[in-house]
Amino acid sequence: MSAPAPHVIVGLSGGVDSAVSALLLKRQGYRVSGLFMVNWAEDEQAYCSSAEDFQSAREVADELQIPLHRVDFSREYRERVFARFLADYEAGLTPNPDVLCNREVKFQPFLEYATRLGADFVATGHYARLEAADDGPRLLRAADDNKDQTYFLAAVDRAAFSRVLFPIGGIPKPKVRELATLAGLPNHRRKDSTGICFIGERPFREFLAHYLKPQPGPIVDDSGQVIGQHQGLSYYTLGQRRGLSVGGVRGARDAPWYVVAKHASGNRLQVSQDAAHPLLMSTQVRTRPFHWIRQPEPLPQRLHARLRHRQALQACAVTQLPDGALELRFERTQRAAVAGQYAVLYDGQECLGGAEIRA
């Protein structure tokens, strides 16, 4: 008697990417189940599409004739992701909850829960690839570089990847849509989700104000002249140009204003009309202790990095510091390298890991 096919549980989000992932795995002969994760539970559902997403996932599971499980990870999300998100914003940082969500929810509780359900592997609709090597799995950029999501996966433990499949990592996005259409998947025309569920379409400042008390203070220009009032330093990030409510300043050009510094002393928000202001530009960043997916020995003299999702790869030299942090020295000046965001390293196609920017 032949052994049963490996069992894969796919994180079905309701979107087309995870739906096609399940479709491809089923065609490849795996025993496929779906799992819908609820990561945010709140009365204010007008901004969160969780119910609609679950309905879409259920329709996909019915079409593919696979079982669908539903699990509530909202407690884990609040404790491991959202609490950190708020604390970082209150400290003046600009965190990336998507990186934390992958590390703390999608590839920890999800993997553990799937194991209890008898899964050999889990799969998601991430645009990334995995390659087996003698020393363990290696995380590679997606074939569709415009959709590559390795930036968001750079903090996941390497061991988790040994039981993960990324079925669409080698497929361009238009082909994914085509596969969904040809297979008659009910969500083949569904738009890609954007943003974070707990924020949804509401203004970001409005959302934060529910959790972080506004602390108004002066908005100043480069000379120190007060030209407006901000609602709280936590609500702004370096390089921001929208939502500043600064205009009609005597002697100023008719041009946008940009946040160039947040001064805790005096609770001052400094803005400028210079999009390339010196305070926004840097050739070096220092990280917190670096999370290596794979650490090359010795480190190549020249690597590439991303300081934000979809940024073109930036050439840099890397120095490892005694505390495990890294110092990245870039060949080109970087704009708005924001503390709290992630610096992610690449060696060719391989994503080596990432860490929060400290300074």
VOBA-1610 file (N, C-alpha, C; in pm, whole numbers, padded with zeros to 5 digits, always signed):
BEGIN
Met+00086-00120+00000Met+00000+00000+00000Met+00089+00124+00000Ser+00060+00216-00092Ser+00142+00338-00101Ser+00108+00431+00014Ala+00209+00511+00052Ala+00192+00606+00161Ala+00097+00717+00118Pro+00017+00771+00211Pro-00073+00881+00173Pro+00007+01004+00132Ala-00053+01084+00047Ala+00012+01207+00002Ala+00033+01301+00120Pro+00139+01381+00118Pro+00161+01478+00226Pro+00041+01572+00241His+00013+01605+00366His-00099+01694+00397His-00047+01837+00412Val-00103+01928+00335Val-00065+02070+00340Val-00185+02152+00385Ile-00166+02237+00484Ile-00269+02332+00523Ile-00230+02470+00471Val-00316+02525+00388Val-00290+02655+00324Val-00360+02764+00403Gly-00287+02870+00432Gly-00348+02986+00495Gly-00433+03059+00393Leu-00563+03031+00392Leu-00654+03094+00297Leu-00702+03227+00353Ser-00662+03335+00289Ser-00696+03469+00337Ser-00823+03524+00276Gly-00869+03460+00169Gly-00981+03516+00092Gly-00933+03581-00035Gly-00802+03603-00048Gly-00746+03666-00166Gly-00709+03565-00273Val-00679+03616-00391Val-00651+03529-00506Val-00518+03456-00491Asp-00420+03516-00425Asp-00288+03452-00415Asp-00293+03323-00335Ser-00358+03325-00220Ser-00368+03203-00140Ser-00460+03102-00206Ala-00562+03149-00279Ala-00653+03058-00347Ala-00578+02980-00456Val-00497+03049-00533Val-00421+02982-00639Val-00315+02891-00577Ser-00260+02929-00464Ser-00166+02841-00395Ser-00231+02707-00362Ala-00353+02711-00309Ala-00425+02588-00278Ala-00456+02509-00405Leu-00495+02580-00510Leu-00524+02516-00638Leu-00403+02440-00691Leu-00286+02504-00692Leu-00165+02442-00745Leu-00123+02321-00662Leu-00133+02333-00530Leu-00094+02221-00444Leu-00185+02101-00466Lys-00313+02127-00483Lys-00406+02017-00508Lys-00372+01949-00641Arg-00339+02029-00742Arg-00302+01972-00872Arg-00173+01892-00864Gln-00087+01929-00769Gln+00040+01857-00753Gln+00026+01729-00672Gly-00095+01699-00627Gly-00119+01573-00559Gly-00115+01577-00408Tyr-00101+01693-00349Tyr-00104+01704-00204Tyr-00248+01689-00153Arg-00260+01645-00029Arg-00388+01653+00042Arg-00395+01793+00101Val-00491+01869+00057Val-00495+02012+00089Val-00614+02044+00180Ser-00585+02121+00282Ser-00689+02182+00365Ser-00663+02333+00369Gly-00765+02408+00403Gly-00749+02552+00419Gly-00765+02592+00564Leu-00702+02702+00600Leu-00717+02756+00735Leu-00727+02907+00725Phe-00837+02959+00778Phe-00858+03105+00779Phe-00824+03158+00917Met-00733+03255+00922Met-00688+03311+01049Met-00759+03443+01077Val-00820+03452+01194Val-00877+03579+01241Val-00771+03642+01332Asn-00714+03753+01287Asn-00607+03818+01363Asn-00652+03945+01433Trp-00774+03987+01405Trp-00821+04112+01467Trp-00968+04099+01497Ala-01006+04113+01623Ala-01146+04107+01664Ala-01180+04237+01735Glu-01270+04310+01675Glu-01305+04442+01729Glu-01448+04475+01690Asp-01517+04552+01775Asp-01654+04589+01743Asp-01661+04676+01618Glu-01556+04755+01596Glu-01557+04852+01486Glu-01520+04782+01355Gln-01611+04698+01304Gln-01581+04616+01188Gln-01598+04690+01055Ala-01647+04813+01059Ala-01669+04884+00933Ala-01540+04900+00854Tyr-01426+04900+00924Tyr-01300+04923+00857Tyr-01224+04793+00830Cys-01271+04682+00881Cys-01199+04556+00869Cys-01283+04457+00790Ser-01223+04395+00690Ser-01299+04311+00598Ser-01293+04164+00636Ser-01271+04132+00764Ser-01252+03994+00806Ser-01370+03905+00768Ala-01492+03951+00792Ala-01609+03869+00760Ala-01619+03845+00610Glu-01596+03948+00532Glu-01597+03934+00386Glu-01485+03842+00339Asp-01368+03854+00401Asp-01255+03768+00365Asp-01288+03621+00393Phe-01349+03595+00509Phe-01383+03457+00543Phe-01484+03400+00444Gln-01582+03480+00405Gln-01680+03432+00307Gln-01611+03396+00176Ser-01517+03480+00134Ser-01442+03452+00011Ser-01361+03323+00024Ala-01294+03307+00139Ala-01215+03185+00161Ala-01305+03061+00160Arg-01423+03073+00218Arg-01516+02959+00222Arg-01562+02922+00081Glu-01587+03023-00002Glu-01629+02997-00140Glu-01518+02927-00218Val-01393+02969-00194Val-01279+02904-00261Val-01266+02759-00216Ala-01276+02737-00085Ala-01266+02601-00032Ala-01376+02511-00090Asp-01497+02564-00102Asp-01607+02487-00161Asp-01577+02453-00306Glu-01525+02550-00380Glu-01494+02527-00522Glu-01385+02422-00538Leu-01284+02426-00451Leu-01174+02331-00459Leu-01205+02199-00388Gln-01318+02195-00319Gln-01361+02076-00244Gln-01255+02034-00141Ile-01216+02133-00061Ile-01121+02108+00047Ile-01184+02155+00178Pro-01149+02093+00289Pro-01201+02141+00419Pro-01140+02276+00455Leu-01217+02356+00527Leu-01169+02487+00571Leu-01185+02498+00722His-01075+02525+00789His-01076+02550+00933His-01071+02702+00957Arg-01127+02742+01069Arg-01123+02885+01107Arg-01069+02892+01249Val-00966+02974+01270Val-00905+02983+01402Val-00883+03129+01438Asp-00904+03160+01565Asp-00891+03297+01614Asp-00754+03315+01679Phe-00669+03391+01614Phe-00537+03425+01668Phe-00532+03570+01715Ser-00649+03630+01741Ser-00650+03772+01775Ser-00579+03801+01907Arg-00586+03708+02003Arg-00515+03730+02130Arg-00365+03731+02107Glu-00316+03634+02031Glu-00173+03631+02001Glu-00131+03756+01924Tyr-00217+03800+01832Tyr-00184+03919+01753Tyr-00176+04043+01841Arg-00273+04058+01930Arg-00270+04176+02016Arg-00149+04176+02109Glu-00117+04059+02163Glu-00007+04051+02259Glu+00130+04062+02192Arg+00146+04000+02077Arg+00278+03988+02016Arg+00306+04093+01908Val+00200+04146+01848Val+00218+04239+01737Val+00164+04378+01772Phe+00035+04385+01809Phe-00027+04515+01826Phe+00029+04591+01946Ala+00054+04522+02058Ala+00110+04590+02175Ala+00246+04649+02142Arg+00327+04576+02068Arg+00458+04625+02026Arg+00443+04743+01929Phe+00347+04733+01839Phe+00318+04839+01743Phe+00289+04971+01815Leu+00201+04967+01917Leu+00167+05088+01990Leu+00286+05141+02070Ala+00359+05051+02135Ala+00473+05094+02216Ala+00579+05162+02130Asp+00601+05108+02011Asp+00701+05167+01921Asp+00657+05304+01874Tyr+00530+05318+01837Tyr+00483+05450+01793Tyr+00492+05551+01907Glu+00459+05509+02028Glu+00466+05600+02143Glu+00611+05642+02169Ala+00706+05555+02132Ala+00848+05586+02151Ala+00905+05666+02035Gly+00821+05702+01938Gly+00868+05783+01826Gly+00921+05703+01709Leu+00904+05571+01711Leu+00950+05485+01602Leu+00840+05467+01498Thr+00875+05404+01386Thr+00777+05372+01283Thr+00784+05223+01257Pro+00707+05143+01331Pro+00718+04997+01323Pro+00655+04941+01197Asn+00686+04815+01168Asn+00627+04745+01055Asn+00552+04622+01106Pro+00421+04632+01128Pro+00347+04520+01187Pro+00340+04398+01096Asp+00357+04417+00963Asp+00352+04302+00873Asp+00470+04209+00897Val+00587+04265+00925Val+00704+04182+00957Val+00679+04106+01086Leu+00627+04176+01187Leu+00599+04112+01315Leu+00490+04006+01303Cys+00389+04031+01221Cys+00280+03936+01205Cys+00333+03805+01146Asn+00419+03813+01047Asn+00474+03690+00989Asn+00556+03613+01093Arg+00637+03685+01169Arg+00723+03618+01266Arg+00644+03563+01384Glu+00549+03642+01434Glu+00484+03609+01561Glu+00353+03533+01547Val+00291+03536+01428Val+00161+03471+01412Val+00163+03369+01298Lys+00192+03415+01176Lys+00174+03328+01060Lys+00271+03211+01057Phe+00388+03227+01116Phe+00483+03117+01113Phe+00522+03069+01253Gln+00433+03097+01350Gln+00446+03036+01482Gln+00313+02970+01521Pro+00214+03043+01572Pro+00088+02977+01608Pro+00023+02903+01491Phe+00031+02960+01371Phe-00027+02894+01254Phe+00038+02759+01231Leu+00171+02757+01232Leu+00243+02632+01211Leu+00213+02531+01321Glu+00208+02577+01445Glu+00179+02487+01558Glu+00037+02432+01548Tyr-00059+02518+01513Tyr-00198+02474+01501Tyr-00214+02375+01387Ala-00149+02404+01275Ala-00156+02314+01160Ala-00097+02178+01193Thr+00009+02176+01273Thr+00070+02050+01313Thr-00028+01967+01395Arg-00102+02033+01485Arg-00202+01961+01564Arg-00314+01904+01478Leu-00336+01967+01362Leu-00438+01918+01269Leu-00383+01810+01176Gly-00255+01774+01195Gly-00197+01667+01116Gly-00127+01711+00989Ala-00091+01838+00978Ala-00025+01886+00856Ala+00122+01848+00853Asp+00168+01810+00735Asp+00311+01790+00712Asp+00378+01923+00676Phe+00302+02007+00607Phe+00352+02138+00565Phe+00242+02241+00581Val+00283+02369+00585Val+00188+02479+00568Val+00229+02555+00443Ala+00134+02626+00387Ala+00161+02705+00267Ala+00088+02837+00277Thr+00144+02938+00214Thr+00080+03070+00208Thr+00094+03124+00066Gly+00026+03233+00040Gly+00032+03296-00090Gly+00139+03403-00101His+00243+03394-00021His+00352+03492-00031His+00427+03476-00162Tyr+00471+03590-00214Tyr+00559+03590-00332Tyr+00703+03580-00282Ala+00749+03457-00271Ala+00885+03426-00225Ala+00913+03283-00268Arg+01040+03246-00266Arg+01078+03109-00303Arg+01168+03051-00194Leu+01166+02919-00184Leu+01254+02849-00092Leu+01338+02748-00169Glu+01464+02737-00131Glu+01556+02644-00197Glu+01622+02559-00090Ala+01618+02428-00111Ala+01682+02338-00016Ala+01833+02343-00033Ala+01904+02341+00079Ala+02050+02339+00079Ala+02096+02246+00191Asp+02222+02207+00186Asp+02275+02113+00286Asp+02260+02165+00429Asp+02272+02297+00444Asp+02266+02355+00579Asp+02128+02404+00616Gly+02028+02379+00531Gly+01892+02420+00562Gly+01831+02501+00449Pro+01703+02537+00461Pro+01636+02611+00353Pro+01691+02752+00338Arg+01690+02798+00214Arg+01731+02935+00184Arg+01612+03010+00126Leu+01593+03132+00171Leu+01482+03215+00127Leu+01528+03299+00008Leu+01458+03286-00105Leu+01495+03355-00227Leu+01385+03452-00269Arg+01425+03556-00340Arg+01330+03653-00392Arg+01236+03587-00493Ala+01116+03643-00505Ala+01017+03591-00598Ala+01060+03615-00741Ala+01005+03534-00831Ala+01033+03554-00973Ala+00979+03689-01021Asp+00866+03731-00966Asp+00808+03862-00998Asp+00861+03961-00896Asp+00969+04032-00933Asp+01035+04118-00836Asp+00945+04232-00790Asn+00849+04270-00872Asn+00758+04377-00834Asn+00665+04335-00721Lys+00645+04203-00705Lys+00557+04152-00600Lys+00634+04085-00487Asp+00767+04081-00496Asp+00848+04009-00398Asp+00813+04051-00255Gln+00793+03951-00167Gln+00755+03977-00029Gln+00857+03924+00072Thr+00978+03896+00027Thr+01080+03848+00121Thr+01112+03952+00227Tyr+01092+04080+00198Tyr+01114+04185+00298Tyr+01032+04156+00424Phe+00908+04110+00405Phe+00819+04085+00519Phe+00848+03952+00588Leu+00930+03868+00526Leu+00960+03735+00581Leu+01097+03729+00647Ala+01169+03841+00648Ala+01310+03841+00689Ala+01331+03815+00837Ala+01226+03823+00918Ala+01241+03801+01062Ala+01194+03663+01106Val+01148+03581+01010Val+01098+03447+01043Val+01217+03355+01073Asp+01201+03267+01172Asp+01307+03171+01205Asp+01329+03076+01089Arg+01455+03049+01061Arg+01489+02962+00949Arg+01427+02823+00962Ala+01422+02772+01084Ala+01370+02638+01106Ala+01227+02624+01056Ala+01149+02731+01066Ala+01009+02725+01022Ala+01000+02699+00873Phe+01094+02753+00797Phe+01086+02741+00651Phe+01101+02596+00603Ser+01152+02507+00687Ser+01167+02368+00646Ser+01032+02299+00628Arg+00927+02361+00681Arg+00793+02302+00669Arg+00695+02398+00599Val+00750+02488+00517Val+00669+02589+00450Val+00680+02572+00299Leu+00569+02596+00229Leu+00567+02597+00083Leu+00514+02733+00036Phe+00577+02786-00068Phe+00531+02910-00133Phe+00500+02876-00278Pro+00380+02826-00308Pro+00351+02773-00442Pro+00358+02874-00555Ile+00333+03003-00527Ile+00329+03100-00638Ile+00455+03185-00644Gly+00558+03149-00567Gly+00678+03232-00564Gly+00751+03241-00697Gly+00731+03142-00784Gly+00798+03144-00913Gly+00709+03188-01027Ile+00592+03247-00994Ile+00493+03282-01096Ile+00467+03433-01095Pro+00466+03499-01212Pro+00430+03641-01214Pro+00285+03662-01174Lys+00256+03775-01115Lys+00121+03805-01069Lys+00016+03793-01179Pro+00040+03846-01301Pro-00064+03830-01405Pro-00097+03684-01433Lys+00002+03596-01426Lys-00022+03453-01448Lys-00106+03395-01335Val-00085+03443-01212Val-00166+03398-01099Val-00313+03432-01124Arg-00339+03555-01168Arg-00477+03596-01201Arg-00534+03507-01311Glu-00452+03479-01412Glu-00497+03396-01524Glu-00534+03256-01477Leu-00449+03198-01390Leu-00478+03064-01337Leu-00609+03063-01260Ala-00632+03167-01180Ala-00756+03176-01103Ala-00877+03186-01194Thr-00864+03264-01300Thr-00975+03282-01395Thr-01005+03152-01468Leu-00900+03087-01519Leu-00919+02963-01595Leu-00979+02852-01509Ala-00943+02853-01380Ala-00995+02750-01289Ala-01134+02783-01237Gly-01183+02903-01269Gly-01315+02943-01224Gly-01323+02971-01076Leu-01212+03013-01016Leu-01216+03044-00873Leu-01305+03166-00850Pro-01392+03160-00751Pro-01491+03267-00734Pro-01432+03404-00700Asn-01307+03408-00654Asn-01247+03538-00617Asn-01143+03584-00718His-01151+03534-00843His-01044+03563-00939His-01033+03711-00974Arg-01141+03786-00951Arg-01138+03930-00981Arg-01120+04015-00854Arg-01107+03951-00741Arg-01099+04027-00616Arg-00971+04109-00610Lys-00984+04232-00567Lys-00869+04321-00557Lys-00774+04274-00448Asp-00645+04304-00468Asp-00547+04272-00365Asp-00574+04358-00242Ser-00557+04300-00125Ser-00575+04376-00002Ser-00456+04469+00017Thr-00482+04584+00075Thr-00377+04681+00104Thr-00392+04726+00248Gly-00282+04763+00308Gly-00287+04813+00444Gly-00304+04702+00545Ile-00337+04742+00666Ile-00346+04651+00780Ile-00491+04644+00823Cys-00538+04522+00851Cys-00680+04504+00881Cys-00726+04594+00995Phe-00645+04605+01101Phe-00695+04680+01217Phe-00702+04831+01191Ile-00645+04876+01082Ile-00656+05018+01044Ile-00758+05035+00932Gly-00752+04945+00833Gly-00846+04952+00723Gly-00835+05082+00646Glu-00949+05136+00606Glu-00949+05255+00521Glu-00956+05385+00599Arg-00963+05377+00731Arg-00975+05499+00809Arg-00841+05574+00812Pro-00843+05706+00836Pro-00717+05780+00848Pro-00631+05724+00960Phe-00501+05713+00934Phe-00411+05651+01029Phe-00409+05726+01162Arg-00406+05860+01155Arg-00401+05939+01278Arg-00528+05917+01361Glu-00641+05907+01294Glu-00768+05883+01364Glu-00761+05751+01440Phe-00702+05649+01376Phe-00691+05519+01441Phe-00601+05528+01564Leu-00482+05586+01548Leu-00388+05592+01660Leu-00445+05670+01778Ala-00528+05771+01748Ala-00583+05855+01855Ala-00671+05775+01950His-00722+05659+01906His-00802+05574+01995His-00715+05511+02104Tyr-00584+05501+02079Tyr-00495+05427+02169Tyr-00383+05514+02228Leu-00342+05617+02157Leu-00236+05705+02204Leu-00293+05845+02221Lys-00284+05896+02341Lys-00341+06027+02371Lys-00272+06136+02291Pro-00349+06222+02223Pro-00287+06332+02148Pro-00205+06423+02241Gln-00090+06464+02195Gln-00002+06556+02268Gln+00039+06668+02173Pro-00049+06765+02152Pro-00022+06872+02055Pro+00106+06949+02089Gly+00167+07002+01986Gly+00288+07082+02002Gly+00315+07162+01877Pro+00419+07242+01877Pro+00446+07330+01763Pro+00509+07257+01645Ile+00470+07302+01525Ile+00541+07266+01403Ile+00632+07383+01369Val+00761+07353+01350Val+00859+07459+01326Val+00930+07435+01194Asp+00976+07545+01133Asp+01057+07532+01012Asp+01204+07525+01049Asp+01292+07530+00949Asp+01435+07515+00975Asp+01492+07626+01063Ser+01427+07741+01061Ser+01476+07854+01142Ser+01422+07850+01284Gly+01332+07754+01312Gly+01272+07748+01444Gly+01142+07824+01455Gln+01099+07890+01347Gln+00975+07966+01349Gln+00856+07871+01357Val+00762+07899+01446Val+00641+07818+01460Val+00547+07851+01344Ile+00510+07746+01267Ile+00424+07768+01150Ile+00297+07683+01155Gly+00276+07616+01267Gly+00156+07533+01278Gly+00158+07454+01407Gln+00061+07367+01421Gln+00052+07282+01540Gln+00031+07137+01497His+00108+07046+01557His+00088+06903+01532His+00003+06845+01643Gln-00047+06724+01622Gln-00136+06660+01718Gln-00065+06561+01811Gly+00062+06536+01785Gly+00139+06441+01865Gly+00248+06382+01778Leu+00371+06380+01827Leu+00483+06332+01747Leu+00464+06188+01701Ser+00390+06109+01778Ser+00368+05969+01744Ser+00294+05953+01612Tyr+00219+06055+01571Tyr+00134+06044+01453Tyr+00208+06072+01323Tyr+00336+06103+01329Tyr+00409+06146+01209Tyr+00534+06061+01190Thr+00579+06056+01065Thr+00701+05982+01035Thr+00791+06066+00944Leu+00919+06037+00947Leu+01013+06114+00867Leu+00981+06100+00718Gly+00989+06213+00648Gly+00960+06215+00506Gly+00814+06236+00473Gln+00726+06232+00573Gln+00582+06247+00549Gln+00552+06384+00493Arg+00461+06388+00394Arg+00422+06518+00338Arg+00272+06541+00344Arg+00195+06442+00376Arg+00050+06459+00381Arg+00002+06476+00526Gly-00107+06548+00540Gly-00170+06561+00671Gly-00098+06653+00767Leu-00015+06745+00716Leu+00059+06835+00805Leu-00018+06963+00835Ser-00115+06996+00751Ser-00196+07118+00771Ser-00108+07242+00784Val-00006+07247+00699Val+00081+07365+00693Val+00065+07427+00556Gly+00033+07553+00552Gly+00017+07621+00424Gly+00005+07770+00445Gly+00031+07843+00341Gly+00020+07987+00349Gly+00119+08052+00444Val+00240+07994+00455Val+00343+08050+00542Val+00408+08169+00473Arg+00411+08283+00541Arg+00466+08404+00481Arg+00612+08382+00443Gly+00645+08417+00320Gly+00782+08405+00271Gly+00819+08268+00219Ala+00729+08170+00233Ala+00759+08034+00188Ala+00710+08014+00045Arg+00774+07921-00024Arg+00735+07887-00159Arg+00602+07812-00157Asp+00536+07812-00273Asp+00415+07731-00289Asp+00458+07590-00324Ala+00501+07515-00222Ala+00555+07381-00241Ala+00521+07297-00118Pro+00525+07164-00131Pro+00490+07077-00017Pro+00589+07093+00098Trp+00541+07059+00218Trp+00624+07053+00336Trp+00646+06906+00374Tyr+00764+06878+00427Tyr+00801+06742+00465Tyr+00846+06738+00611Val+00811+06631+00681Val+00864+06610+00815Val+01010+06571+00803Val+01099+06645+00871Val+01242+06615+00864Val+01300+06576+00999Ala+01227+06604+01109Ala+01278+06565+01241Ala+01164+06572+01343Lys+01177+06486+01446Lys+01085+06489+01559Lys+01168+06512+01684His+01146+06625+01750His+01227+06663+01866His+01145+06641+01993Ala+01181+06537+02069Ala+01110+06512+02194Ala+01126+06630+02290Ser+01244+06692+02287Ser+01266+06812+02368Ser+01183+06926+02309Gly+01088+06972+02384Gly+01001+07078+02336Gly+00884+07027+02254Asn+00876+06893+02235Asn+00764+06834+02161Asn+00745+06904+02027Arg+00856+06923+01953Arg+00853+06999+01828Arg+00863+06906+01707Leu+00782+06936+01607Leu+00788+06867+01479Leu+00852+06961+01377Gln+00967+06923+01325Gln+01037+07010+01231Gln+01003+06970+01088Val+00968+07070+01006Val+00931+07046+00867Val+01014+07136+00776Ser+01019+07099+00651Ser+01095+07175+00552Ser+01032+07154+00415Gln+01056+07247+00325Gln+01011+07231+00187Gln+01119+07168+00100Asp+01230+07131+00161Asp+01339+07065+00090Asp+01320+06913+00099Ala+01278+06851-00013Ala+01253+06707-00012Ala+01380+06627+00011Ala+01495+06689-00014Ala+01624+06623+00009Ala+01697+06690+00125His+01623+06726+00227His+01680+06792+00344His+01790+06704+00405Pro+01900+06765+00451Pro+02009+06685+00510Pro+01965+06593+00623Leu+01863+06633+00701Leu+01817+06548+00810Leu+01746+06422+00760Leu+01703+06424+00633Leu+01637+06307+00576Leu+01734+06213+00505Met+01856+06259+00480Met+01949+06185+00397Met+02059+06121+00481Ser+02095+05998+00448Ser+02201+05930+00522Ser+02269+05828+00431Thr+02395+05802+00460Thr+02469+05699+00387Thr+02495+05577+00475Gln+02458+05585+00603Gln+02479+05473+00693Gln+02355+05454+00780Val+02326+05328+00812Val+02226+05298+00913Val+02283+05192+01006Arg+02236+05195+01129Arg+02276+05095+01227Arg+02149+05023+01271Thr+02157+04891+01278Thr+02040+04811+01313Thr+02046+04768+01459Arg+01938+04710+01504Arg+01937+04635+01628Arg+02000+04498+01598Pro+02021+04413+01699Pro+02080+04281+01671Pro+02011+04213+01552Phe+02092+04169+01459Phe+02042+04122+01330Phe+01991+03980+01339His+01876+03956+01275His+01820+03821+01266His+01866+03759+01135Trp+01953+03660+01145Trp+02004+03593+01026Trp+01917+03473+00992Ile+01869+03467+00869Ile+01813+03343+00817Ile+01929+03251+00780Arg+02026+03308+00712Arg+02153+03238+00689Arg+02264+03341+00689Gln+02366+03318+00769Gln+02477+03412+00779Gln+02597+03357+00702Pro+02633+03421+00592Pro+02748+03374+00516Pro+02877+03394+00596Glu+02968+03299+00585Glu+03098+03309+00651Glu+03208+03290+00546Pro+03291+03392+00523Pro+03282+03527+00581Pro+03175+03610+00507Leu+03140+03722+00567Leu+03043+03811+00503Leu+03102+03867+00373Pro+03028+03864+00263Pro+03076+03927+00140Pro+03103+04076+00163Gln+03199+04130+00092Gln+03231+04272+00109Gln+03119+04362+00058Arg+03041+04311-00037Arg+02935+04392-00096Arg+02806+04311-00097Leu+02704+04365-00032Leu+02571+04304-00032Leu+02471+04410-00079His+02345+04374-00079His+02239+04470-00110His+02136+04469+00002Ala+02067+04579+00015Ala+01968+04592+00122Ala+01844+04663+00072Arg+01734+04638+00142Arg+01612+04718+00127Arg+01579+04777+00261Leu+01542+04904+00261Leu+01501+04971+00384Leu+01349+04988+00389Arg+01281+04945+00284Arg+01134+04946+00281Arg+01090+04851+00171His+00969+04803+00182His+00914+04711+00083His+00910+04778-00054Arg+00949+04703-00155Arg+00949+04745-00296Arg+01057+04845-00329Gln+01139+04883-00235Gln+01253+04968-00270Gln+01348+04888-00358Ala+01407+04954-00457Ala+01509+04888-00537Ala+01625+04849-00447Leu+01688+04737-00476Leu+01800+04691-00394Leu+01912+04794-00395Gln+01967+04821-00277Gln+02070+04924-00260Gln+02202+04857-00219Ala+02307+04884-00297Ala+02438+04826-00267Ala+02494+04884-00138Cys+02554+04798-00056Cys+02608+04844+00072Cys+02721+04753+00117Ala+02806+04807+00205Ala+02906+04730+00277Ala+02855+04709+00418Val+02886+04595+00478Val+02829+04556+00606Val+02938+04531+00709Thr+02920+04589+00826Thr+03010+04564+00938Thr+02930+04507+01054Gln+02975+04395+01107Gln+02906+04336+01222Gln+02962+04395+01350Leu+02874+04439+01439Leu+02913+04504+01563Leu+02913+04403+01678Pro+02981+04434+01788Pro+02995+04337+01898Pro+02862+04287+01955Asp+02757+04369+01952Asp+02629+04327+02010Asp+02542+04250+01912Gly+02596+04217+01794Gly+02519+04143+01695Gly+02445+04233+01598Ala+02450+04363+01620Ala+02390+04458+01527Ala+02479+04472+01403Leu+02425+04537+01301Leu+02502+04563+01180Leu+02505+04712+01151Glu+02613+04753+01088Glu+02621+04888+01032Glu+02629+04873+00881Leu+02535+04937+00811Leu+02529+04931+00666Leu+02575+05064+00609Arg+02674+05060+00521Arg+02726+05180+00456Arg+02691+05171+00308Phe+02607+05264+00264Phe+02549+05257+00131Phe+02633+05333+00028Glu+02632+05282-00094Glu+02702+05350-00203Glu+02627+05475-00244Arg+02494+05473-00229Arg+02412+05589-00263Arg+02341+05639-00136Thr+02322+05768-00130Thr+02255+05827-00015Thr+02110+05778-00008Gln+02067+05743+00113Gln+01932+05694+00135Gln+01845+05803+00197Arg+01720+05810+00153Arg+01627+05910+00204Arg+01532+05846+00305Ala+01515+05913+00418Ala+01417+05874+00520Ala+01434+05729+00563Ala+01555+05696+00607Ala+01578+05565+00670Ala+01524+05573+00812Val+01406+05520+00834Val+01328+05549+00954Val+01352+05444+01062Ala+01385+05489+01181Ala+01402+05399+01295Ala+01272+05324+01322Gly+01283+05192+01339Gly+01166+05109+01361Gly+01130+05025+01240Gln+01160+05078+01120Gln+01143+04999+00999Gln+01256+04896+00991Tyr+01247+04806+00894Tyr+01344+04698+00883Tyr+01446+04724+00772Ala+01570+04689+00801Ala+01674+04678+00699Ala+01689+04530+00669Val+01672+04492+00543Val+01677+04352+00502Val+01790+04334+00403Leu+01873+04232+00426Leu+01993+04209+00346Leu+01972+04100+00242Tyr+02037+04119+00126Tyr+02031+04023+00017Tyr+02170+03996-00038Asp+02192+03869-00072Asp+02312+03828-00143Asp+02264+03767-00274Gly+02262+03846-00380Gly+02202+03802-00505Gly+02053+03780-00486Gln+02005+03660-00517Gln+01864+03628-00502Gln+01825+03594-00359Glu+01924+03566-00275Glu+01895+03515-00142Glu+01872+03627-00041Cys+01764+03612+00037Cys+01737+03701+00150Cys+01806+03643+00272Leu+01901+03718+00328Leu+01983+03668+00438Leu+01920+03692+00574Gly+01830+03788+00586Gly+01768+03820+00714Gly+01742+03969+00726Gly+01706+04011+00846Gly+01674+04153+00864Gly+01675+04191+01010Ala+01665+04321+01034Ala+01659+04375+01170Ala+01602+04516+01165Glu+01547+04559+01278Glu+01497+04696+01288Glu+01612+04796+01276Ile+01584+04905+01209Ile+01679+05017+01205Ile+01676+05086+01341Arg+01793+05107+01398Arg+01803+05174+01527Arg+01838+05322+01509Ala+01928+05350+01416Ala+01972+05488+01396Ala+02027+05503+01256
//
